[in-house]
């Protein structure tokens, strides 16, 4: 049985995909501790739906940004609210299947049993893959749509950047959205943590349906302060 796990889902509109994601999480996650929804300045319809989810789980937490902050910043807001050391970060355009989270914990425990410090275990659904999992090294990082994160290890990463508490990098423009998973895997590896790709955790990903890749808008964002981490504006 997997340990209870906080699940952080950053959301920016794409309401139909978000509904599919959340419904699948409730259906297939018996060990969910608490759902943490980060509403990254969505439309009225999406916001109303997310707030309505608070009635489905009494312990659920809803956070809304005052302006769009993009994925890494929304993820950081949610991750600072978690209570479990192993915490799931899930894209809102994913659909999870039976045993998805239990499999990630199983892989974590197996690797840890070999004497490795685990930084994260990510899901890559590949039914024909002969291996159950693989430990990655740059440039073969774990894609970030479904990551079971070691929160103390993420804190170690933020301390190493000199931005304590800002888990994903907010000081480099390329990391605010598209390359956040690449950067965190690289830093975890550098600090001695294993980054693991699971082939048997059933998580479907409808890539790019939530935030998209509007690089023009990202290029206009104010970067975080290298000394303090998050952007204040």
C-alpha positions as a printed NumPy array, in Angstrom:
array([[  0.   ,   0.   ,   0.   ],
       [  1.416,   3.379,  -1.006],
       [  1.889,   6.011,   1.7  ],
       [ -0.589,   8.87 ,   1.75 ],
       [  0.541,  11.563,  -0.645],
       [ -0.285,  15.221,  -1.225],
       [ -1.071,  15.867,  -4.899],
       [ -0.391,  19.312,  -6.365],
       [ -2.146,  20.19 ,  -9.64 ],
       [ -1.351,  23.599, -11.178],
       [ -4.16 ,  24.689, -13.52 ],
       [ -4.53 ,  27.337, -16.201],
       [ -7.898,  26.94 , -17.967],
       [ -8.251,  23.987, -20.431],
       [-11.323,  23.169, -18.351],
       [-12.379,  19.932, -20.068],
       [ -8.88 ,  18.47 , -19.711],
       [ -8.736,  19.603, -16.103],
       [-12.046,  17.884, -15.35 ],
       [-10.816,  14.627, -16.896],
       [ -7.598,  14.855, -14.891],
       [ -9.243,  15.513, -11.528],
       [-11.942,  12.883, -12.046],
       [ -9.299,  10.266, -12.833],
       [ -7.295,  11.25 ,  -9.734],
       [-10.299,  10.855,  -7.443],
       [-11.171,   7.53 ,  -9.067],
       [ -7.729,   5.932,  -9.016],
       [ -5.945,   7.359,  -5.945],
       [ -6.97 ,   5.627,  -2.711],
       [ -3.818,   6.845,  -0.93 ],
       [ -4.322,  10.546,  -1.704],
       [ -3.716,  12.622,   1.412],
       [ -4.751,  16.045,   0.171],
       [ -5.439,  17.665,  -3.193],
       [ -3.768,  21.059,  -3.654],
       [ -5.162,  23.054,  -6.594],
       [ -3.177,  26.033,  -7.845],
       [ -5.352,  28.193, -10.088],
       [ -2.963,  30.234, -12.239],
       [ -5.352,  33.103, -12.991],
       [ -7.84 ,  30.998, -14.942],
       [-11.152,  32.103, -16.421],
       [-14.282,  32.428, -14.29 ],
       [-15.592,  29.033, -15.436],
       [-12.414,  27.172, -14.503],
       [-12.122,  28.987, -11.193],
       [-15.724,  28.101, -10.285],
       [-15.076,  24.451, -11.094],
       [-11.896,  24.327,  -9.004],
       [-13.533,  25.953,  -6.007],
       [-16.406,  23.484,  -6.308],
       [-13.917,  20.638,  -5.886],
       [-13.43 ,  21.675,  -2.265],
       [-16.71 ,  19.896,  -1.539],
       [-15.303,  16.594,  -2.869],
       [-12.452,  16.516,  -0.363],
       [-12.73 ,  18.391,   2.923],
       [ -8.95 ,  18.677,   3.299],
       [ -8.397,  20.028,  -0.247],
       [ -6.608,  23.363,  -0.637],
       [ -7.301,  25.975,  -3.323],
       [ -4.793,  28.714,  -4.222],
       [ -5.328,  31.384,  -6.891],
       [ -2.751,  33.75 ,  -8.379],
       [ -3.587,  37.4  ,  -9.083],
       [ -1.871,  37.273, -12.485],
       [ -0.626,  34.444, -14.67 ],
       [  2.661,  33.126, -13.296],
       [  3.207,  30.025, -15.492],
       [  3.95 ,  26.471, -14.505],
       [  7.112,  26.603, -12.37 ],
       [  5.819,  29.458, -10.246],
       [  2.386,  27.883,  -9.826],
       [  4.054,  24.597,  -8.884],
       [  6.188,  26.321,  -6.263],
       [  3.122,  27.898,  -4.679],
       [  1.515,  24.491,  -4.29 ],
       [  4.646,  22.675,  -3.163],
       [  5.181,  25.132,  -0.329],
       [  1.821,  23.978,   1.084],
       [  2.46 ,  20.232,   1.134],
       [  2.563,  18.099,   4.278],
       [  3.979,  14.855,   2.883],
       [  7.675,  14.345,   2.139],
       [  6.827,  12.426,  -1.016],
       [  4.543,  14.72 ,  -2.988],
       [  2.969,  14.317,  -6.415],
       [  3.144,  17.165,  -8.945],
       [  0.702,  16.49 , -11.756],
       [ -0.079,  18.42 , -14.931],
       [ -3.748,  19.278, -15.376],
       [ -3.809,  17.684, -18.843],
       [ -2.971,  14.202, -17.549],
       [ -5.29 ,  11.242, -17.066],
       [ -4.204,   8.681, -14.486],
       [ -5.056,   4.981, -14.402],
       [ -5.414,   2.227, -11.83 ],
       [ -2.34 ,   1.856,  -9.62 ],
       [ -0.558,   4.877, -11.112],
       [  0.645,   6.328,  -7.808],
       [  1.295,   3.004,  -6.107],
       [  3.674,   2.089,  -8.945],
       [  5.702,   5.272,  -8.494],
       [  6.065,   4.554,  -4.765],
       [  7.015,   0.935,  -5.534],
       [  9.828,   2.06 ,  -7.827],
       [ 10.97 ,   4.651,  -5.263],
       [ 11.181,   1.997,  -2.52 ],
       [ 13.056,  -0.435,  -4.77 ],
       [ 15.686,   2.119,  -5.775],
       [ 16.016,   3.35 ,  -2.2  ],
       [ 16.473,  -0.263,  -1.091],
       [ 19.555,  -0.384,  -3.323],
       [ 21.132,   2.392,  -1.269],
       [ 20.321,   5.267,  -3.646],
       [ 18.902,   8.615,  -2.557],
       [ 15.805,   9.249,  -4.665],
       [ 15.111,  12.8  ,  -5.832],
       [ 12.055,  12.071,  -7.96 ],
       [ 10.224,   9.333,  -9.812],
       [  8.368,  10.314, -12.959],
       [  5.798,   8.464, -15.04 ],
       [  6.355,   7.654, -18.698],
       [  3.654,   5.228, -19.813],
       [  5.248,   2.762, -22.225],
       [  3.415,  -0.566, -22.265],
       [  5.985,  -2.249, -24.519],
       [  8.997,  -1.22 , -22.445],
       [ 10.67 ,  -4.343, -21.066],
       [ 12.163,  -2.655, -18.023],
       [ 10.084,  -1.414, -15.114],
       [ 12.121,   1.748, -14.659],
       [ 15.438,   3.372, -15.493],
       [ 17.652,   5.858, -13.658],
       [ 18.226,   8.838, -15.922],
       [ 21.232,  11.037, -16.526],
       [ 21.505,  14.232, -18.551],
       [ 20.463,  14.728, -21.265],
       [ 17.887,  11.943, -20.676],
       [ 15.86 ,  13.674, -17.978],
       [ 12.405,  12.717, -16.661],
       [  9.591,  14.64 , -18.343],
       [  7.682,  16.712, -15.832],
       [  3.999,  15.92 , -16.399],
       [  3.791,  13.502, -13.44 ],
       [  6.533,  13.675, -10.815],
       [  6.633,  12.09 ,  -7.371],
       [  8.996,  14.508,  -5.633],
       [ 11.254,  14.206,  -2.607],
       [ 10.47 ,  17.503,  -0.868],
       [ 13.651,  17.582,   1.287],
       [ 15.671,  16.973,  -1.903],
       [ 13.826,  19.805,  -3.644],
       [ 14.669,  22.022,  -0.675],
       [ 18.314,  20.977,  -1.098],
       [ 18.117,  22.122,  -4.739],
       [ 16.667,  25.5  ,  -3.82 ],
       [ 19.34 ,  25.963,  -1.141],
       [ 22.017,  25.1  ,  -3.708],
       [ 20.7  ,  27.874,  -5.963],
       [ 20.723,  30.278,  -3.011],
       [ 16.928,  30.648,  -3.183],
       [ 15.655,  28.693,  -0.203],
       [ 12.058,  27.532,  -0.572],
       [ 11.713,  28.168,  -4.319],
       [ 11.857,  24.576,  -5.51 ],
       [ 11.665,  25.056,  -9.275],
       [ 13.939,  27.663, -10.813],
       [ 12.272,  31.068, -11.218],
       [ 15.416,  33.085, -11.94 ],
       [ 16.116,  31.805, -15.488],
       [ 13.522,  32.48 , -18.18 ],
       [ 13.917,  29.123, -19.922],
       [ 13.093,  27.313, -16.653],
       [  9.885,  29.175, -15.812],
       [  7.854,  26.866, -18.002],
       [  9.249,  24.573, -20.683],
       [ 12.623,  23.456, -19.285],
       [ 11.748,  23.288, -15.585],
       [ 11.88 ,  19.472, -15.577],
       [ 15.226,  19.376, -17.392],
       [ 16.815,  21.803, -14.938],
       [ 15.559,  20.129, -11.765],
       [ 16.739,  16.68 , -12.89 ],
       [ 20.168,  18.062, -13.731],
       [ 20.522,  19.712, -10.332],
       [ 19.223,  16.685,  -8.413],
       [ 21.759,  14.48 , -10.223],
       [ 24.523,  16.965,  -9.462],
       [ 23.614,  16.851,  -5.762],
       [ 23.701,  13.045,  -5.694],
       [ 20.008,  12.173,  -6.035],
       [ 18.626,   9.574,  -8.415],
       [ 16.012,  10.663, -10.96 ],
       [ 13.912,   7.704, -12.024],
       [ 11.664,   7.15 , -15.032],
       [  8.886,   4.607, -14.441],
       [  7.528,   2.737, -17.465],
       [  4.605,   1.042, -15.703],
       [  2.768,   3.923, -14.034],
       [ -0.335,   4.563, -16.095],
       [ -0.419,   8.316, -16.696],
       [ -1.593,   9.606, -20.049],
       [ -0.408,  13.095, -21.   ],
       [ -2.161,  15.337, -23.523],
       [  0.956,  17.481, -23.872],
       [  0.584,  21.232, -24.153],
       [ -3.173,  21.419, -23.553],
       [ -2.932,  23.481, -20.368],
       [ -0.384,  26.295, -20.579],
       [  0.793,  25.796, -24.15 ],
       [  4.098,  27.242, -25.338],
       [  3.555,  30.964, -25.854],
       [  7.208,  32.006, -25.775],
       [  6.325,  35.573, -26.676],
       [  4.407,  36.027, -23.44 ],
       [  7.027,  34.168, -21.404],
       [  9.71 ,  36.507, -22.764],
       [  7.88 ,  39.452, -21.152],
       [  7.759,  37.953, -17.655],
       [  9.705,  39.516, -14.831],
       [ 12.34 ,  37.087, -13.578],
       [ 12.851,  36.109,  -9.958],
       [ 15.498,  37.731,  -7.826],
       [ 18.604,  35.459,  -7.705],
       [ 19.023,  36.296,  -4.012],
       [ 15.461,  35.678,  -2.876],
       [ 14.028,  33.355,  -5.501],
       [ 10.516,  34.263,  -6.501],
       [  9.464,  37.313,  -8.455],
       [  7.636,  39.826,  -6.292],
       [  5.791,  41.717,  -9.018]])
